[in-house]
Amino acid sequence: MPPAPPATVSDVKLSPQTLLRLSPGVRTRFERSGHVLLDAPNGTIVDIGPRGYAALALFAQPLALGEAIERLQAGSATDLAPSLGVINMLIEEGALIPAGSEPGSARGWADPVEHGRMLHDDARTGDYLAALARAVRPGDVVLDIGTGSGVLAIAAARAGARHVYAVEASDIAHVAERVFTANGVQDRVTLIPGWSREIELPERADLLVAEVIGNEPFEEELLETTLDARRRLLKPDGRLVPAALTLFARPLLIPEEQARQRAIGRAAVERWRALYGIDFQPLLDASSPAPVNMPTEAELAATWPQAGPAAVLAEIDLGAVEDASVRASADLTVDAPGIVNAVAVTFRARLHGDVTHTLDPWLRPTSSWATSVWVLPDTLHVPGDTALRVRYARRLADAPDGLTCELAGRDAG
């Protein structure tokens, strides 16, 4: 007989005393407008607004519904109604569950298989371990944000750290704590459940390790997390792993059937007109004119033809940035016959010293990261005397998050 499904909020009578917590099956990402999108355990995608992480942070640990409302009322009055609406959506979609209920099958970052997949990526994990072996100094206090399985926290302890504070917001934290005990480092590693921007440390750290690079490199808030840790949780001369990130852009010509699944352009409207005798121009008018992000498994991306060489898009020193915004551009050379319908954004992380890790499926087609591929609404023909200029924006007041493309003369500024 299959196990009974986990209790949901709809199964209990809500009151101010009802203890709620985040379901282990939630994952989040940012959309172009800056809103937080949540993948709920029931499979739906929920827009929880630009301040969604604040609502999620309330329930990183079990919290009474009434107390959550009181905390929201103590903040900005203009934020109260939207925040209450977010909590209501989280309840309806199963992202908040009664604190005493048994979770169903873990998904997202709470799923052990997800962390097993990253451990199987021995190049990724091995590079981080090599960096920590060099970065940790005897007696260091180390902060590990997003500890997951605990592998980097254990590596830091074995490298000579006096103490490691391992922060983890998902329910995999309970597994990590057992991993610490199983490997005999429980006296030097302290697990801190919760979001790093909502916690305090007993002491400031000498070294931060934060493997929170996303498929779209900044979607897991690497910049926001690093900035907050530098300001509140690290010593003034604190060191970082990774220390810097370089983004690369590369033009592609992906299979037409793949492009059709992601973007709508003029060619699609004409195709539908020919097929069905119906004008779908209003559908095109309602869609985004910008490229659409399509995270793609490295093994698949590696089979797609490159339409030109990669170019540096942005270089970011994580120890020097002062805000989480990014404005970058690059002019891409498109090889003859000059046809491109997508742009891949990959990265190289400088972890410590000369230890780096590169995500580039055309160099190494196996990775636990997916490749960030931006699909153009229509195929572009780039003349030989013209470059494909790509612009990348994040957290800017005058531009939505994401990638845009245009044709530019090679001598244009």
URTASUL-V381641 format. One record per residue. N is the residue number from 1. D_FIRST is the distance of its C-alpha to the first C-alpha in Angstrom with 1 decimal. Layout:
N:D_FIRST  N:D_FIRST
This chain:
1:0.0  2:3.8  3:6.5  4:8.9  5:11.9  6:15.0  7:17.6  8:20.5  9:24.1  10:23.7  11:21.3  12:24.2  13:27.8  14:30.0  15:33.1  16:35.6  17:33.8  18:30.4  19:29.6  20:28.3  21:27.7  22:27.2  23:23.8  24:23.4  25:23.0  26:26.6  27:29.4  28:32.9  29:36.0  30:39.4  31:40.6  32:44.3  33:45.3  34:44.2  35:41.2  36:38.0  37:35.0  38:31.5  39:28.4  40:25.9  41:22.2  42:21.5  43:23.8  44:26.9  45:30.3  46:32.2  47:35.9  48:36.5  49:40.2  50:42.7  51:41.8  52:38.1  53:37.9  54:39.6  55:36.9  56:34.1  57:36.1  58:36.1  59:32.3  60:32.2  61:31.8  62:30.4  63:33.1  64:33.7  65:34.1  66:37.5  67:38.7  68:37.7  69:39.8  70:42.7  71:42.7  72:42.9  73:45.6  74:47.6  75:47.8  76:49.6  77:49.8  78:49.5  79:46.1  80:44.6  81:43.6  82:42.1  83:40.2  84:38.7  85:37.8  86:35.9  87:34.0  88:33.0  89:31.8  90:29.8  91:28.1  92:27.5  93:26.1  94:23.6  95:25.9  96:26.5  97:23.7  98:24.1  99:25.2  100:22.8  101:19.6  102:17.1  103:17.6  104:15.1  105:15.7  106:19.4  107:21.8  108:25.5  109:27.6  110:24.8  111:22.9  112:23.8  113:23.9  114:26.6  115:28.7  116:28.0  117:29.5  118:32.6  119:32.9  120:32.9  121:35.8  122:38.2  123:41.3  124:40.2  125:39.1  126:42.0  127:44.6  128:43.3  129:43.5  130:47.0  131:48.0  132:46.9  133:48.6  134:51.8  135:51.3  136:50.4  137:53.5  138:53.6  139:53.0  140:51.3  141:48.9  142:46.3  143:44.0  144:40.9  145:39.5  146:36.1  147:35.3  148:31.8  149:30.9  150:34.2  151:36.0  152:39.2  153:39.4  154:39.3  155:41.8  156:44.1  157:43.9  158:44.7  159:47.6  160:49.3  161:48.2  162:49.0  163:46.0  164:43.2  165:41.6  166:38.3  167:37.2  168:33.7  169:32.4  170:28.7  171:26.0  172:26.6  173:29.5  174:27.4  175:26.7  176:30.4  177:31.4  178:29.6  179:31.2  180:34.5  181:34.0  182:32.8  183:36.0  184:38.4  185:39.6  186:38.1  187:41.7  188:43.0  189:40.2  190:39.2  191:36.1  192:36.9  193:33.9  194:35.0  195:37.1  196:40.3  197:42.5  198:41.3  199:41.7  200:44.8  201:45.6  202:47.5  203:50.0  204:50.8  205:49.6  206:51.9  207:49.4  208:46.7  209:44.1  210:41.9  211:39.9  212:39.1  213:40.6  214:38.5  215:38.3  216:41.0  217:42.8  218:43.2  219:40.1  220:38.5  221:41.8  222:43.4  223:46.8  224:45.9  225:44.0  226:46.9  227:49.6  228:47.9  229:47.5  230:51.1  231:52.4  232:50.4  233:48.7  234:51.0  235:54.5  236:57.3  237:57.6  238:53.8  239:52.7  240:49.9  241:47.4  242:47.4  243:51.1  244:51.5  245:49.9  246:51.6  247:50.2  248:51.2  249:51.3  250:51.3  251:52.0  252:49.6  253:49.6  254:45.9  255:44.7  256:45.5  257:42.0  258:40.6  259:43.4  260:42.7  261:39.2  262:40.4  263:43.9  264:46.0  265:49.7  266:52.7  267:51.9  268:48.5  269:50.2  270:52.8  271:50.2  272:48.4  273:51.7  274:52.5  275:49.2  276:48.7  277:52.1  278:50.7  279:52.1  280:49.3  281:51.8  282:50.3  283:47.0  284:49.0  285:50.9  286:47.7  287:46.3  288:47.3  289:50.4  290:49.3  291:47.3  292:43.5  293:41.5  294:39.0  295:37.4  296:37.2  297:35.7  298:38.6  299:38.1  300:38.5  301:41.3  302:43.2  303:43.6  304:45.3  305:49.1  306:51.0  307:53.7  308:55.7  309:55.8  310:53.9  311:56.0  312:55.6  313:54.3  314:54.2  315:54.9  316:53.5  317:54.5  318:51.7  319:54.1  320:56.7  321:54.9  322:55.6  323:53.2  324:50.0  325:51.8  326:52.5  327:55.1  328:55.6  329:56.9  330:57.7  331:59.7  332:57.9  333:59.8  334:58.3  335:59.4  336:61.0  337:60.3  338:59.2  339:55.9  340:53.0  341:50.0  342:48.0  343:48.7  344:46.5  345:46.7  346:46.1  347:47.2  348:48.6  349:47.9  350:50.7  351:48.7  352:51.6  353:55.0  354:54.8  355:51.1  356:49.5  357:46.3  358:46.5  359:44.0  360:45.6  361:43.5  362:46.8  363:47.7  364:44.3  365:41.5  366:38.6  367:37.5  368:34.6  369:36.6  370:36.7  371:40.2  372:41.6  373:43.0  374:44.9  375:45.3  376:48.6  377:48.6  378:51.2  379:52.5  380:55.6  381:58.7  382:60.5  383:64.1  384:65.6  385:67.6  386:64.6  387:61.8  388:58.3  389:58.3  390:54.9  391:54.6  392:51.7  393:51.3  394:49.1  395:49.6  396:53.0  397:54.5  398:56.1  399:53.4  400:49.7  401:47.5  402:47.2  403:49.4  404:52.2  405:54.5  406:58.0  407:60.8  408:63.7  409:66.9  410:66.9  411:69.7  412:68.2  413:67.6
